[in-house]
Amino acid sequence: MKISRRITTFFAILGLSFSGQTFAQSFVGMGFDFVVTNPAAVVSALDKYNASINAQNRAGYPVLNRYVVNGENPATHNIVTIFPSLEALDNFNAVNANSQDWIIFQAEMAAAATLSGELFYQASGITVGDQSIIASPNYVSQYIMMDITDPEKYVDAWMELAEEYQSEKVYTQLITIVADGERGATHNLMISARNMADLMNDPINTSRGFARFNSKVSDIRTVISRNIAAQVKSYAPAM
């Protein structure tokens, strides 16, 4: 089994900023957790805003996800925004500062959902697997939110495990959490598959290497939460 390996930089994992032209895998954005009381109204609000002129001219896009498993967190959904650079995110915020479309969107969201959490993230460029998996409709992901004190050591251990044992039906990416309020997470390991069966049947967790991996990272990693989410709708531009 051959699994592609792409390590573009350790700088992002260490919390340093991207430039707009650094790496093809670079992206930044924010994640928002919501307790949703009217899911259809949330989709409608997103549809309407993303059809507006302001949204069509932006460089980034949102993705709506529904939590399948979320532990004690009351959030039912989350919206992740994805931008190619910090400059693109800044431009989006500047445009929305005087946007009537944005005001309407916020009002419609407030009527259908309550914000319960948010974070700011940067992509690390650390991935294993087939990226087309996360382009498939309604894919599912496990989020492992962690506090990592030695990112380079963690990446070495994870890549050794994943490249040998990870299923070809799974795609993993390590995300740097720049800020998340009071939770204290520094990274999110996202493990994605086209369906729940592929996600749950990944042999990595029962492999001979898993115990070795846990031993290597036990003193540098604290798991804060494990969640599973399913994509509801992506507003990524058509390629």
N, C-alpha and C positions, 0 to 999 in steps of 0.2 A: 504494500500500500504506500503510495507516494502522496505526501501532503505538502503543499506549497508553504514556504516559509518566507515571511517578509518582515525584516527588522529594518526600519528606516532610521530611527534615532532613539537614543536614550534620553535626549534632552527633555522631551515632553514629559516622560515619566518622572523626571526629577523636578518638574514644576516650572520649567522655563517656557517663555512665550514663543509662539510660532511667528515667523514672518509670513507674508501672504504667498510667497513663492517657494517655501521651504521644501515640501515633499508632496507627492501626489496623494498620499494617504492622510494628509493633514486636514482636519476639520475641527470646528469648535461649535459650541452651542450651549443651550440651557435645557434642563429638564424640569417639568412642572407636574407635581402630583395633585390630583383632584378627587374629591368625593363628589361623584356625579349623581344627580337625581333625575336627570332627563338626558339619557345618552343620545337620542335622536336629535335633540336640540343642539347638543355639542357638535355633532357632525354637520348639522345645518349651518351653524355659526362658522365653522371652519371652511365649509364649502363656499359660503357667501364671501368671506374675507379673501380666500385664495382666488376667487374670481375677479377681485377688484383690481384696478389699475396699479395701485401701490404694491400689491402682492405680486403681480405679474412682473414687475420691474425689479424685484429683489433677487439677490444671488442665492439665498437659502430657502429652506422649506421646512414645514412641520410634519411630524408623524404622530398619529394618535394610536395609543396602545391601551389594551384592557388588561388589568391584573387578573390572572387566573389563581395565583397563590400569592398572598401578601402578608402573611403572618398577622401580627397585631396592628399593622398599619391600616388605618381605615380607608385609605385611598382606593378607589375603584378603577381609575384610569390615569394615564400620564400622557403628556404631550412633550415630545422632544423636538427641539429646533436644531437644524443642521446648517452650518455656514462654512464656506471654504476658507475663511480667514477671519481674523479679528476685525479687520477693516470692513469686511462685508457686514458683520454683525453691528458695528458702529453705525454704518450707513443705514441699515434697517431701522435701528432705534431712532436715528435722526429724522428719517422720513415719517415714521409713525408719530413723532412728537406733535405734528400738526395735521394728522390724518383723521378725517371724519369716519372713514371706513374702520380704522382701528378703535375709535371710540364706540362705534356700534358693536363691533366684535366683542369688546370687553363687557359691554352691557349685556349682550346675549349670553356670554359665558357665565357672568355673575348670576343670571337667572336660572341657569341649568346646572351649575357646579360650584363647589367651594374649594379654593386653593388650600392645600394642606402641606405642601412642601415644595422646595425648589433647590436646584443646584446648578453650578456652572462647570463645564467639563472641556477638556481638550483631548483629541485623539493622540495616542502614543505612537501609532504606526506598527504596533506589535500585533500581528494577526497570524492565525494558522487556519488553512482550509480554503474552501471555495466561496469567494465573496458573492457569487450569484445567488447563494442561499438567501441572503437578506434582501434580494431584489424580488423574491417570490411573494405572492400575495398571502397575507395572514400568517406569516412565519411566526414561530414562537421563540422566546429567549428566556434563559435563566440569567438573572442578575445576581452576581456574588459581590456584594459591597464589602470592602475590606479597608483596614488600616495597615499599610505596609511601610515598614521602617527602612528596608533596604531594597529598593525597587530593582536594582540590577541583579541581585542575588535571586529575587523572586522570579524575574523574567528568565534567567538561566534555567532554573528548576522547572518552570512551567513549560518552556519550549522543549526541554529534554523529554518531558512526559508526553506532551501533546503530539510531537512529531512522530513518536513511536506508537502511541496507543489511540489517538483520537480517530473517531470514525470519519470516513470521507463524506458522510451526510451531515456533518457538523462544522460550523464556522465559529471561531473564537476571536475576540478582539479585546485588548486591554485598554481601558479608558482611564485617563487621569482626572480625578475630581479636584478641581481647584478650590471650590467652596461649596459647602452643603449645609450651612447653618450649624446646628449643635450635634449632628450625628458623628462627625469625626472621621468620615471615610476619606481615603486618599485615592482609591482606585476602585473601578468596577470591572470585573471580568464578565464579559457578555458571551454566553454560549448559545448559539442560535441554530435552528434547524427548520426545515420546511413544515414539519408537523410534530406533534407531541410524541409520537412513537419514535421518530428518529432522535429526538432530544433525549428521551428517557432510556433508549437502548444504546447510547454511546458507551462503548466498552471501557472507556478510560477510568471510570470510577471503580471498576472491579478488576482492573489490571494489576499485574505484579508491580508495576512502577508507581502505583498510587500511594502506597504506604511509604515508599522511599521519598516521594515528592513531599508528603505531609511532614516527614521527619526533617527535610531540608528547610522547610519554611515555617516550622512551628514557632521559632523564636523571633520571626520577623513579620509575621502576618497574624492579624486578628480579624476574624470574620464578623462583620456587624449584622448583616442580614442576607437572606437568600429569598429571591422572589422569582416568580415566573409570570411573563406577560405575553399576550398575543397581539400582533399588529391588527388594528381595525382598519386604518386607512393611511396611506402615504400620499403626500402631496409633492413628491419628487417630480421634477419636470421630465417629460417624455424624452428618451434618448433617440 
